[in-house]
Amino acid sequence: MSINQFIDNEVKGNDVVLFMKGTPQFPQCGFSGQVVQILDYLQVPYKGINVLESGELREGIKQYSQWPTIPQLYVKGEFVGGCDIVREMFQAGELQSLMLEKGLAVQGKAIA
């Protein structure tokens, strides 16, 4: 299986996927940590994939999304964005709305 196939399977096979540095339990960068905090606050089940485990994966996800930075959040197969976009959407209530539109239950309110 190619790295592109692996990524595609993960994105399409999970409702919410976060490609990140580290794991949800132990983020290895502040940006990944911020997205983990937001997802945990919303109590949305998600799969965290550690891009530090493989250089091929780290580069492959950037090519897959045409997005140069990590973390990267996908909801129901759709690329949402990186840390700044996710944080701004969360603060505006847009991330919660997106999750609800996609049929995912969320908890919590936006924090301005």
VEXDOSE-766423 format. One record per residue: residue in three letters; x, y, z of N, C-alpha, C, CB in turn. Coordinates in steps of 0.05 Angstrom, whole numbers, plus 32768, in hexadecimal, padded with zeros to 4 digits. Glycine has a CB too. Layout:
<recs>
{rec 'ALA'; {X; Y; Z}; {X; Y; Z}; {X; Y; Z}; {X; Y; Z}} ...
</recs>
This chain:
<recs>
{rec 'MET'; {8011; 7FE8; 8000}; {8000; 8000; 8000}; {8012; 8019; 8000}; {7FED; 8000; 8019}} {rec 'SER'; {800C; 802B; 7FEE}; {801C; 8044; 7FED}; {8013; 8056; 8005}; {8017; 8053; 7FD2}} {rec 'ILE'; {8024; 806A; 800A}; {801E; 807D; 8020}; {8005; 808C; 8019}; {8036; 8090; 8024}} {rec 'ASN'; {8001; 8092; 8000}; {7FE8; 80A1; 7FF8}; {7FCF; 8090; 7FFD}; {7FEA; 80A9; 7FDA}} {rec 'GLN'; {7FD1; 8076; 7FF7}; {7FBB; 8064; 7FFC}; {7FB5; 8062; 801A}; {7FC0; 8048; 7FF1}} {rec 'PHE'; {7FCB; 8060; 802A}; {7FC8; 805F; 8047}; {7FB9; 8077; 8052}; {7FE4; 805C; 8055}} {rec 'ILE'; {7FC2; 808F; 8049}; {7FB6; 80A8; 8052}; {7F99; 80A9; 804A}; {7FC6; 80C0; 8047}} {rec 'ASP'; {7F94; 80A2; 8030}; {7F78; 80A3; 8026}; {7F66; 8090; 8036}; {7F79; 809B; 8008}} {rec 'ASN'; {7F70; 8078; 803C}; {7F60; 8065; 804C}; {7F5A; 8070; 8068}; {7F70; 804B; 804F}} {rec 'GLU'; {7F6E; 807D; 8075}; {7F69; 8089; 808F}; {7F55; 80A0; 808E}; {7F84; 8092; 809B}} {rec 'VAL'; {7F58; 80B1; 807A}; {7F47; 80C9; 8078}; {7F2A; 80C0; 8072}; {7F51; 80DB; 8061}} {rec 'LYS'; {7F27; 80AC; 8061}; {7F0C; 80A3; 8059}; {7F00; 808F; 806C}; {7F0D; 8098; 803E}} {rec 'GLY'; {7F11; 8081; 807C}; {7F08; 806C; 808E}; {7F02; 8075; 80AA}; {7F1C; 8057; 808E}} {rec 'ASN'; {7F07; 808E; 80B1}; {7F02; 8099; 80CB}; {7EF3; 80B3; 80C9}; {7F1D; 809D; 80DB}} {rec 'ASP'; {7EE0; 80B7; 80DB}; {7ED0; 80D0; 80DB}; {7EE2; 80E8; 80DF}; {7EBB; 80CF; 80F0}} {rec 'VAL'; {7EF4; 80E7; 80F2}; {7F05; 80FE; 80F8}; {7F22; 80F3; 80FB}; {7EFC; 810D; 8112}} {rec 'VAL'; {7F34; 80FF; 80EC}; {7F50; 80F6; 80ED}; {7F62; 810F; 80F0}; {7F58; 80E6; 80D3}} {rec 'LEU'; {7F75; 810D; 8102}; {7F88; 8122; 8106}; {7FA4; 8117; 8100}; {7F86; 812E; 8123}} {rec 'PHE'; {7FB0; 8121; 80EA}; {7FCC; 811B; 80E5}; {7FDC; 812F; 80F5}; {7FD3; 811C; 80C6}} {rec 'MET'; {7FEC; 8126; 8107}; {7FF9; 8137; 811B}; {8015; 812E; 8122}; {7FE8; 8138; 8134}} {rec 'LYS'; {8024; 8140; 812F}; {803E; 8138; 813A}; {803A; 812E; 8156}; {8052; 8151; 8139}} {rec 'GLY'; {803F; 8115; 815A}; {803A; 8108; 8174}; {801F; 80FA; 8174}; {803B; 811D; 818B}} {rec 'THR'; {8015; 80F5; 818C}; {7FFC; 80E6; 818F}; {7FE8; 80F8; 819E}; {8000; 80CB; 819D}} {rec 'PRO'; {7FCE; 80F1; 819D}; {7FBB; 8101; 81AD}; {7FC3; 8102; 81CB}; {7F9F; 80F6; 81AA}} {rec 'GLN'; {7FCE; 80EC; 81D5}; {7FD6; 80EB; 81F1}; {7FF0; 80FB; 81F7}; {7FD9; 80CE; 81FA}} {rec 'PHE'; {8001; 80FE; 81E2}; {801B; 810B; 81E5}; {8022; 811A; 81CC}; {8031; 80F6; 81ED}} {rec 'PRO'; {8015; 8131; 81C7}; {801C; 8141; 81AF}; {8039; 814A; 81B0}; {8009; 8159; 81AD}} {rec 'GLN'; {8046; 814A; 8199}; {8063; 8151; 8198}; {8067; 816E; 818E}; {8071; 813E; 8186}} {rec 'CYS'; {8052; 817D; 8189}; {8055; 8199; 8182}; {803D; 81A8; 818C}; {8059; 819D; 8163}} {rec 'GLY'; {8040; 81C2; 8190}; {802B; 81D2; 819B}; {8012; 81D4; 8189}; {8035; 81EE; 81A0}} {rec 'PHE'; {8017; 81D5; 816F}; {8000; 81D7; 815C}; {7FEF; 81BD; 815D}; {800A; 81DC; 8140}} {rec 'SER'; {7FFC; 81A6; 815D}; {7FED; 818D; 8160}; {7FDF; 818C; 817A}; {8001; 8175; 815D}} {rec 'GLY'; {7FEC; 8196; 818F}; {7FE0; 8196; 81AA}; {7FC7; 81A7; 81AB}; {7FF4; 81A0; 81BE}} {rec 'GLN'; {7FC7; 81BE; 819D}; {7FB0; 81D0; 819D}; {7F98; 81C2; 8190}; {7FB6; 81EA; 818E}} {rec 'VAL'; {7F9D; 81B4; 8179}; {7F86; 81A7; 816B}; {7F7C; 8190; 817C}; {7F90; 819C; 814F}} {rec 'VAL'; {7F8E; 8181; 8189}; {7F85; 816C; 819C}; {7F74; 8177; 81B2}; {7F9E; 815D; 81A8}} {rec 'GLN'; {7F7B; 818E; 81BD}; {7F6B; 819A; 81D3}; {7F4F; 81A1; 81C9}; {7F7A; 81B3; 81DE}} {rec 'ILE'; {7F4E; 81AC; 81B0}; {7F34; 81B4; 81A5}; {7F23; 819B; 81A1}; {7F38; 81C3; 818A}} {rec 'LEU'; {7F2E; 8186; 8195}; {7F1E; 816E; 8190}; {7F16; 8161; 81AA}; {7F2F; 815A; 817F}} {rec 'ASP'; {7F28; 8160; 81BD}; {7F21; 8155; 81D7}; {7F0B; 8165; 81E5}; {7F3A; 8153; 81E9}} {rec 'TYR'; {7F0D; 8180; 81E3}; {7EF9; 8191; 81EF}; {7EDD; 818B; 81E2}; {7F00; 81AF; 81EB}} {rec 'LEU'; {7EDD; 8187; 81C8}; {7EC4; 8181; 81BA}; {7EBB; 8165; 81BF}; {7EC7; 8187; 819C}} {rec 'GLN'; {7ECC; 8154; 81CA}; {7EC6; 8138; 81CF}; {7EBF; 8129; 81B6}; {7EB0; 8135; 81E4}} {rec 'VAL'; {7ECD; 812F; 81A1}; {7EC9; 8122; 8187}; {7EDD; 810B; 8185}; {7ECD; 8136; 816F}} {rec 'PRO'; {7ED3; 80F2; 8181}; {7EE5; 80DC; 817D}; {7EF6; 80E1; 8164}; {7ED6; 80C1; 817C}} {rec 'TYR'; {7F10; 80DD; 8165}; {7F21; 80E1; 814E}; {7F39; 80CE; 814F}; {7F2A; 80FE; 814C}} {rec 'LYS'; {7F45; 80CB; 8138}; {7F5D; 80BA; 8136}; {7F75; 80CD; 8132}; {7F5B; 80A5; 811F}} {rec 'GLY'; {7F88; 80CB; 8143}; {7FA1; 80DA; 8140}; {7FB6; 80C9; 8133}; {7FAB; 80E5; 815B}} {rec 'ILE'; {7FC3; 80D4; 811E}; {7FD8; 80C5; 8110}; {7FF2; 80D5; 8112}; {7FD0; 80C0; 80F2}} {rec 'ASN'; {8006; 80C8; 811E}; {801F; 80D5; 8123}; {8031; 80D5; 810A}; {802E; 80C7; 813A}} {rec 'VAL'; {8035; 80ED; 80FE}; {8045; 80EF; 80E6}; {8063; 80ED; 80EC}; {803F; 8109; 80D8}} {rec 'LEU'; {806A; 80EF; 8106}; {8087; 80EC; 810D}; {8091; 80D0; 810B}; {808B; 80F7; 8129}} {rec 'GLU'; {807F; 80BD; 8108}; {8087; 80A1; 8106}; {8092; 809A; 80EB}; {806F; 808F; 810D}} {rec 'SER'; {808D; 80AB; 80D7}; {8096; 80A5; 80BC}; {809A; 80BE; 80AC}; {8081; 8093; 80AE}} {rec 'GLY'; {80B2; 80C2; 80A1}; {80B7; 80D8; 808F}; {80A6; 80D7; 8077}; {80D5; 80D9; 8087}} {rec 'GLU'; {80A1; 80BF; 806D}; {8090; 80BB; 8056}; {8073; 80C5; 805B}; {8090; 809D; 804D}} {rec 'LEU'; {8069; 80BF; 8073}; {804E; 80C7; 807B}; {804E; 80E6; 807E}; {8046; 80BA; 8095}} {rec 'ARG'; {8063; 80F1; 808B}; {8064; 810E; 8090}; {8063; 811D; 8075}; {807D; 8115; 80A0}} {rec 'GLU'; {8072; 8114; 8062}; {8072; 8121; 8047}; {8059; 811A; 8037}; {808B; 811A; 8037}} {rec 'GLY'; {8050; 8101; 803A}; {8039; 80F8; 802B}; {801F; 8107; 8032}; {8034; 80DB; 8030}} {rec 'ILE'; {801B; 810D; 804C}; {8003; 811C; 8053}; {8003; 8138; 8048}; {8000; 811C; 8072}} {rec 'LYS'; {801A; 8144; 8046}; {801C; 815F; 803B}; {8015; 815F; 801D}; {8039; 816B; 803E}} {rec 'GLN'; {801E; 814A; 800F}; {8017; 8147; 7FF3}; {7FFA; 8141; 7FEF}; {8029; 8132; 7FE5}} {rec 'TYR'; {7FEF; 812F; 8000}; {7FD3; 8127; 7FFE}; {7FC0; 813E; 8000}; {7FCD; 8112; 8015}} {rec 'SER'; {7FC6; 8150; 8013}; {7FB4; 8167; 8018}; {7FBB; 8180; 8009}; {7FB3; 816D; 8035}} {rec 'GLN'; {7FD3; 8180; 7FFE}; {7FDE; 8199; 7FF2}; {7FE0; 81AF; 8007}; {7FCD; 81A2; 7FD9}} {rec 'TRP'; {7FE6; 81A7; 8020}; {7FE8; 81B9; 8036}; {8003; 81B5; 8043}; {7FD1; 81B4; 804B}} {rec 'PRO'; {8013; 81CA; 8048}; {802F; 81C7; 804F}; {8035; 81C1; 806D}; {803E; 81DF; 8048}} {rec 'THR'; {8021; 81C3; 807E}; {8026; 81C1; 809B}; {8016; 81AA; 80A8}; {8021; 81DB; 80A9}} {rec 'ILE'; {8020; 81A3; 80BF}; {8013; 818F; 80D0}; {800F; 819C; 80EB}; {8025; 8174; 80D2}} {rec 'PRO'; {7FF8; 8199; 80F8}; {7FE4; 8184; 80F4}; {7FD0; 818A; 80DD}; {7FD4; 8181; 810E}} {rec 'GLN'; {7FC2; 8175; 80D6}; {7FAD; 8177; 80C2}; {7F95; 8167; 80CB}; {7FB7; 816C; 80A6}} {rec 'LEU'; {7F7E; 8174; 80CB}; {7F65; 8168; 80D4}; {7F53; 8162; 80BD}; {7F57; 817B; 80E8}} {rec 'TYR'; {7F48; 8149; 80BD}; {7F35; 8140; 80A9}; {7F1B; 8138; 80B8}; {7F40; 8129; 8098}} {rec 'VAL'; {7F04; 8140; 80AD}; {7EEA; 8139; 80B7}; {7EDA; 812C; 80A1}; {7EDB; 8151; 80C4}} {rec 'LYS'; {7ED3; 8113; 80A5}; {7EC3; 8104; 8091}; {7ECF; 8106; 8075}; {7EA6; 810F; 8090}} {rec 'GLY'; {7EEA; 8102; 8074}; {7EF8; 8102; 805A}; {7EFF; 811D; 804F}; {7EE7; 80F4; 8046}} {rec 'GLU'; {7EF7; 8133; 805C}; {7EFC; 814E; 8053}; {7F12; 815B; 8063}; {7EE2; 815F; 8054}} {rec 'PHE'; {7F25; 8167; 8055}; {7F3B; 8176; 8062}; {7F30; 818F; 806D}; {7F52; 817C; 804E}} {rec 'VAL'; {7F33; 8193; 8088}; {7F29; 81AB; 8095}; {7F3F; 81C0; 8096}; {7F20; 81A4; 80B2}} {rec 'GLY'; {7F57; 81B9; 809F}; {7F6D; 81CC; 80A0}; {7F81; 81C5; 80B5}; {7F62; 81E8; 80A5}} {rec 'GLY'; {7F93; 81D8; 80BA}; {7FA7; 81D5; 80CF}; {7F9F; 81E3; 80E8}; {7FC2; 81E0; 80C5}} {rec 'CYS'; {7FB2; 81E7; 80FA}; {7FAC; 81F1; 8115}; {7F9E; 820C; 8114}; {7FC6; 81F4; 8124}} {rec 'ASP'; {7FA8; 821F; 8105}; {7F9C; 823A; 8105}; {7F7F; 8239; 80FC}; {7FAD; 824D; 80F4}} {rec 'ILE'; {7F7A; 822B; 80E6}; {7F5F; 8229; 80DB}; {7F4D; 821B; 80EF}; {7F60; 821B; 80C0}} {rec 'VAL'; {7F56; 8205; 80FA}; {7F45; 81F6; 810D}; {7F3F; 8207; 8125}; {7F54; 81DC; 8116}} {rec 'ARG'; {7F53; 8216; 8130}; {7F4F; 8227; 8147}; {7F3B; 823D; 8141}; {7F6A; 8233; 8151}} {rec 'GLU'; {7F3E; 824A; 812A}; {7F2C; 8260; 8122}; {7F10; 8256; 811E}; {7F36; 826E; 8108}} {rec 'MET'; {7F0D; 823F; 8111}; {7EF3; 8233; 810D}; {7EE6; 822C; 8128}; {7EF4; 8219; 80FB}} {rec 'PHE'; {7EF6; 8221; 813A}; {7EEC; 821A; 8155}; {7EE2; 8232; 8164}; {7F02; 820C; 8165}} {rec 'GLN'; {7EF2; 8247; 8164}; {7EEB; 8260; 8172}; {7ED2; 826D; 8167}; {7F02; 8274; 8172}} {rec 'ALA'; {7ECD; 826A; 814D}; {7EB6; 8276; 8140}; {7E9D; 8263; 8141}; {7EBC; 827C; 8123}} {rec 'GLY'; {7EA1; 824B; 814B}; {7E8B; 8238; 814C}; {7E88; 8228; 8132}; {7E72; 8246; 8153}} {rec 'GLU'; {7E99; 822E; 811E}; {7E96; 8221; 8104}; {7E9F; 8204; 8104}; {7EA7; 8230; 80F0}} {rec 'LEU'; {7EB3; 81FD; 8115}; {7EBC; 81E1; 8116}; {7EA5; 81D0; 8122}; {7ED6; 81DF; 8127}} {rec 'GLN'; {7E98; 81DA; 8137}; {7E82; 81CB; 8143}; {7E6C; 81C7; 812E}; {7E78; 81DA; 815B}} {rec 'SER'; {7E66; 81DC; 811F}; {7E51; 81DB; 810A}; {7E58; 81C6; 80F5}; {7E4D; 81F6; 80FD}} {rec 'LEU'; {7E71; 81C7; 80ED}; {7E7B; 81B3; 80D9}; {7E77; 8197; 80E3}; {7E98; 81B9; 80D1}} {rec 'MET'; {7E7F; 8192; 80FB}; {7E7D; 8177; 8107}; {7E5F; 816F; 8108}; {7E89; 8176; 8124}} {rec 'LEU'; {7E4E; 8181; 8110}; {7E31; 817A; 8112}; {7E26; 8175; 80F6}; {7E22; 8191; 811F}} {rec 'GLU'; {7E2E; 8186; 80E2}; {7E24; 8182; 80C7}; {7E2C; 8166; 80BC}; {7E30; 8198; 80B4}} {rec 'LYS'; {7E44; 815D; 80C5}; {7E4E; 8143; 80BB}; {7E43; 812C; 80CC}; {7E6C; 8143; 80BD}} {rec 'GLY'; {7E31; 8132; 80DF}; {7E24; 811D; 80EE}; {7E34; 8114; 8107}; {7E1F; 8106; 80DE}} {rec 'LEU'; {7E46; 8125; 8110}; {7E56; 811E; 8127}; {7E4D; 812E; 8140}; {7E74; 8124; 8122}} {rec 'ALA'; {7E4A; 8121; 8156}; {7E42; 812E; 816E}; {7E59; 813D; 817B}; {7E36; 811A; 8183}} {rec 'VAL'; {7E55; 8155; 8183}; {7E6A; 8165; 8191}; {7E60; 816F; 81AB}; {7E74; 817C; 817F}} {rec 'GLN'; {7E72; 8175; 81BD}; {7E6C; 8181; 81D7}; {7E79; 819C; 81D8}; {7E75; 816E; 81EF}} {rec 'GLY'; {7E71; 81AC; 81EB}; {7E80; 81C5; 81EF}; {7E78; 81DB; 81DC}; {7E9D; 81C1; 81EE}} {rec 'LYS'; {7E7E; 81F3; 81E4}; {7E79; 820B; 81D5}; {7E93; 8218; 81CD}; {7E68; 821F; 81E5}} {rec 'ALA'; {7E92; 8229; 81B9}; {7EAB; 8238; 81B1}; {7EB4; 824A; 81C8}; {7EA5; 8249; 8197}} {rec 'ILE'; {7ECE; 824C; 81C9}; {7EDA; 825E; 81DD}; {7EE7; 8275; 81CE}; {7EEF; 824F; 81EF}} {rec 'ALA'; {7EDD; 828D; 81D1}; {7EE7; 82A4; 81C2}; {7F01; 82AE; 81CF}; {7ED2; 82BA; 81C1}} 
</recs>
